[in-house]
Every structure is written in C-alpha cells, then in structure tokens.
C-alpha cells in the first residue's frame, strides 16, 4: 500500500518516490547493487511514516501538525535545501575580491562502461587529473592556484555524462606569498585548447597506471577525438559566484519538478536538448528504465563529490586563507553562533513550530488522531 506523504509548501505533483512505489518488487529485476537499493529505499521512505516523525505546535496560533522525518540522503530530491544553504554560507566566508572562472572538465563517452563498474576509481582519477592540469598551468606562472570542484555524472536525459564543474579564482599565490592574477586584465584564465590536451594526457596516463587492463580496452576511444575543457568568462561579482554555487553544489540527477506525469507503466519528464540550443523537450521511459538511469548517478558509499584544492583546501583554510583575505582588503566578520531554525506555521504563517512529541515508525500517539485542528493555549503568547 502506498504510504501517505506529508504535505509541504510547493510540493511537487510527482516524485521519484512515486515511481519507486509503482515499480514495487520489480526493482529487483534491474540488477542494482545493494548500495543503490539502499539509497532508493531511503528516497522512497523519505517524509513518510516509515521513518517516524514529530508533532509540532505553533507558538502563535497554537495549531498542531504532524511532520514526517527526512531521509537526509544526498541523492534525495527533497533533502538538499538545508545542506545547500549551509554549504553556501561557508563558501561566502571564503570569497576573495578577485575574478572567478567557471571551468568544466568532461570525460568522453568511451569511458562510460568503466564509470558504471568502477565509479570510485574513475571519478577519483577525474578529480586528481583536473587539479593536476590546472596546477601545472599555475606552476608555469609560478603561482599556487585554488579550485572548488563539484562532480556531476548526468546529462539532462539521465544518461551517463561525468563532468566536473569547477570554480577557479583567476590567479594564485606567488613565491612572495602575495596574490597575483593569472593575467593582468583578469579576463582570461588559460588557453582551453592547451588545457584540453594536457587534461587528456594526464587522465590517460593516470588511468593506465591505476587500471592498466581497462585502459587498454578503451585506449583507442580515448584518443580518437579531441577532448574539450570548457571555460566561461569570469563571474561579474562575488555574489554571482555564490549564486552559481547555489545552483550546482547539491544538485541531483533529476528534481521532482521535472517529472510531468506518471501512469501505470511510464514516466514522462522534461529536459533540455543542448544539441539543439537547449530546446525544451519531454521524454517517456518505463518505470524500470527511469529508475535504472537514476541509479547510474548514485555515487559509491563515502565518495566525496565536492572537493577543495590548493589555497582553497582545508589545510590552507585553517591557517593562511584569512591572512590572504586580510591582505586583499576583505573585512572579516566575526562568525555568529549557529542559529536554531524553526519552521513557520503553515496555518497562521506567523508563528514558529516547536516539536512537542517525537514518534517512531509505529506512528503518532492515539490522542493525535483527529486532533490536528486543536490548539495548545499554553504555547500562544
């Protein structure tokens, strides 16, 4: 029986969890590994009675309501908002008054089979060689660079398309320990043609070292055509950098809002066809094929998909980054204590909700049944 889902503001009409409900035990026919199945189970149960929940009371109108717990899985489309906001807040503290560039390193289709069977190894090499490529160009200018890299593995139609979105400050630390732009005008990072050639060479060499047998299988495909490293013009401002990070930092393969319809057999979702100038289209897949494609983008357990390098790494941030900010005229603001977030009441839209009862998957206490419209006068000012 389909479990009741908690209502929320701007709730999507259709959800990945609904597809999983309809697929049922047929999911076992997809030959997914145990980690993928465990992740999909968490998404299916997110904000349902299966994970337990709590009863909240409003401190303004006294209305009580029920909320089911989130799964907090990083692949869940309903659990990324809070993580995204927390992560962006930390990145805002690290911004420098310098040009920032958006650089994308993409793997060719020839490596897709290895990505499916040994994702931890291949994606690890992708991070390693992308940074080695940029770092080499920095060293040619006697600069220590910095980079934040975010792994995305999907295309708009849920196909496998591994690539790194990287935020790269347009310069680095010179031998005197001072900031220096990679170019005087700050409008250019490095030649993308040169970056592409070096990236391919470094990736293939590292793949050959760590996966010699697999490398021989795909060698011809990797060298068949030129690789493309994409680099955008610098962001207009530090605010633009933060806005970008907000869009990309905690994205998943597909959001619930892109799902247009679900029937007994198929799922219809929207996507942008970038081969035709980003034209908006829809695609129809069976329940099984939709979940199979979604599962391609479930990362291995413990794999870190956002990494910091160079002077943006954790080692630098603990000691030298604040000094660099100070030298560049950044006003450092004393970090305030962590705020306690209380959700707003959906009834009066004014008061805050306070948890008064916590329950497990056996469900809410008997007294709550039919009591959602009652009030608690002691909580009203």
ABEGO torsion letter per residue (X at the ends): XBBBBBBBBGBBABBAAAAAAAAEAAAAAAGBBAAAAAAAAAAAABGBAAAEBBBBBBAAAGBBBBBBBBAGBAABAAAAAAAAAAAAAAAAAABBBBBBBBBBBBBBAAAAAAAAABAAAAAAAAAAAAAAAAAAAAAAAGBBBBBBBBBBABBAAGBBBBBBBBBBBBEBBBAAGBBBBABAAGABBBBAAAAAAAAAAAAAAAAAAABAAAAAAAAAAAAABBBBBBBBBBBABAAAAAAAAAAAAABBABBAAABABBBAABBBBBBBBAABGGBBBBBBBBAAAAAAAAAAABBBBGBBABBBBEAABAAAAAAAAAAAAAAAGBBBBBBBBBBBBBBBBAAAGABBBBBABBBBAAEBBAAABGAAABBBAAABX
